[in-house]
Amino acid sequence: MPAIQETVDQVSQIDVDQYKYGFVTDIESDRAPKGLSEDIVRFISAKKNEPDWMLEWRLDAYRRWLTMTEPTWSRVHYPKIDFEDLYYYSAPKSTPGPKSLDEVDPELLAMYEKLGIPLREREILAGVEGASDRRVAVDAVFDSVSVVTTFKEELKKAGVIFCAISEAIREYPEIVKKYLGSVVPVTDNFYATLNSAVFSDGSFVYIPEGVRCPMELSTYFRINERNTGQFERTLIIAEKGAYVSYLEGCTAPMRDENQLHAAVVELVALEDAEIKYSTVQNWYPGDKDGKGGIYNFVTKRGDCRGDRSKISWTQVETGSAITWKYPSCILRGDDSQGEFYSIAVSNGYQQVDSGTKMIHLGKNTKSRIISKGIAAGRSDNTYRGLVSAHRKASGARNFTNCDSLLIGDKCGAHTVPYIESKNASAVFEHEATTSKIADDQLFYCLQRGLSSEEAVALIVNGFVKDVIQQLPMEFAVEAQKLISISLEGSVG
Amino acid sequence: MLEIKNLHASIDGKEILRGVDLIVPTGEVHAIMGPNGSGKSTLSYVLSGRDGYDVTDGEILFDGKDIVEMPAEERASAGVFLAFQYPLEIPGVATMTFLKAAMNAQRKARGEAELTTPDFMRRVKTAAEKLNVTQEMLRRPLNVGFSGGEKKRNEILQMALLEPKLAVLDETDSGLDIDALRVVSEGVNALRDPGRSMLVITHYQRLLDHIVPDKVHVMSAGRIVRTGGPELALELEAKGYADYAGEAA
């Protein structure tokens, strides 16, 4: 209790300071002051023009958060985060809510270019029509506010809603109320609760019954304000028989101070619906001495709520100083399916503790886990996964394959699988291997004329092939490049 | 082409090569024979620039230039090829992908344009047919699940495609049955060229029935102790390496 009391004291202390500067009334400011309090939560809510129910939801989360402590069970180490030394809201410099792309700050567009957004998508962002038959809608999130949302109108024709979650809260309150927090409850964990209190923005997707989303939906994140905690909130709902593929890609510029990122993603798949969620994450991992870098503490969970529904997570994780992330599936509907395909690359002093949870509740539910961990430098790479079958989950099946590849002798790879079966008819399989890029393997490649970097890239790309194949085409090529870049300098 | 002068090399402080002198003129095929532990494989690694070997004295002149300090990949692009005794496996990387990566890496290093896909395919097809390397094998991950014979054929295929100036064949006959030995030897013989030198390292004479060398060198205790014509191999076959045991000790 003393710790909590201390927090409460600190918070009230800061309230007084902040009040002194009169920030609460300053709705026009681009950034809330450092620290967290009920007033900050109110400030964020007011900035978003949120209805009262949303504010109450946030405040409830905030009060619960005050009673919670940070989890310590993961295999990562970092200095204690001072939650009072973070900013919880910041808006980009450009005018919010542009009516068209012409109104977007050219610097932001230039940044998209640096981020390596594929040419076609940049064309779409730039308003070039007919750039491709297979279009991609981009809901770009810069720091905390959605700046550009494309193709919204066309999606609307199909009945698909794809917008900023702040907009959804105002425009589609009934849907948001029904599903927000229904997969990741407000009290789920320390960071999810924090997110619930202070989430800034994120994406909202609603695919109506029987609709196959006509394009892949894509969000690019970027953290570009100093000391800004990012609290994205994403909610995707696929109604009966609906299908959607969602891509999420992220980068961040170089910076010295650690940044906290605590996102929450909730997916809901109703009967016969399918959601495919792909992530390429390459936030700043810190410098060569392990200084700086993003703390990525994310809660991602999908609920296969309807019978025969399917949720598939694919992730390529190369960035962040610390990654703490377990995209999971609750297989509630009978015959529902969950998939998790993951590549986690760590180099330098990066720490990764990632994996998945497959919770089999319904009958004849199936899940598949393919995890490829690559550790280089002085990094630590842990796969942590849970596969469980409820007593009613007769006929549940899981196949898990966890492979680790070590580059050099100062890194670590760890596999922590939990398997719980309360139903005798469940069949769970688990395979795991750990290998090392051997000196003789490298020499073989060098002797054929490859540089050591080309050799590592070749060997690693062979190692991750099974997962790369799961990515949408446009992501697969980028992901392969990204993995090679992440491992530069890991040998020789 | 290749001139080795007084080469001394050690690994973990232990001297393995103790003053190797060897000249392989352009276009000639030389064999190095010797008992186990005489330093034959070490010589192949030192020639190709493997990490972990310290050259403590001497020179390796390749095309007149000392390559002792040159990194392995640069030696490869300059035309030094090593056919491995135990070719390595690379899971998930199709043999075809590896061939293309290697050929283009060398071309890039030499300032040549990368091969177009049709050009590459044509070259591979031509070379593969001669060595009984099937399309199916080319699609499989490099050396993964290959038989001993398939691995060695794959080595010779790489040699054919990379067109080295100097090919070092390290115990290429090991693990091969008679039929596979013939296929591999024919592949090697087809690559004999006035512009290419070869150094065939072997423990047994039988390989030299198929690949007839211009000269045979006997290596013992880290030095070339005797040099002769092809008949020297037959003599060794008959008498064994006992005569050289004294020098090995």
Interface residues (C-beta under 8 A of the other chain):
Chain A: A438 D439 D440 Q441 F443 Y444 C445 L446 Q447 R448 G449 L450 S451 S452 E454 L458 I459 N461 G462 F463 V464 K465 D466
Chain B: S48 G49 R50 D51 G52 P71 A72 E73 A76 S77 F81 L82 F84 P87 L88 E89 I90 P91 G92 V93 T97 F98 A101 A102 M103 A105 Q106 A109 P141 Q158 L162
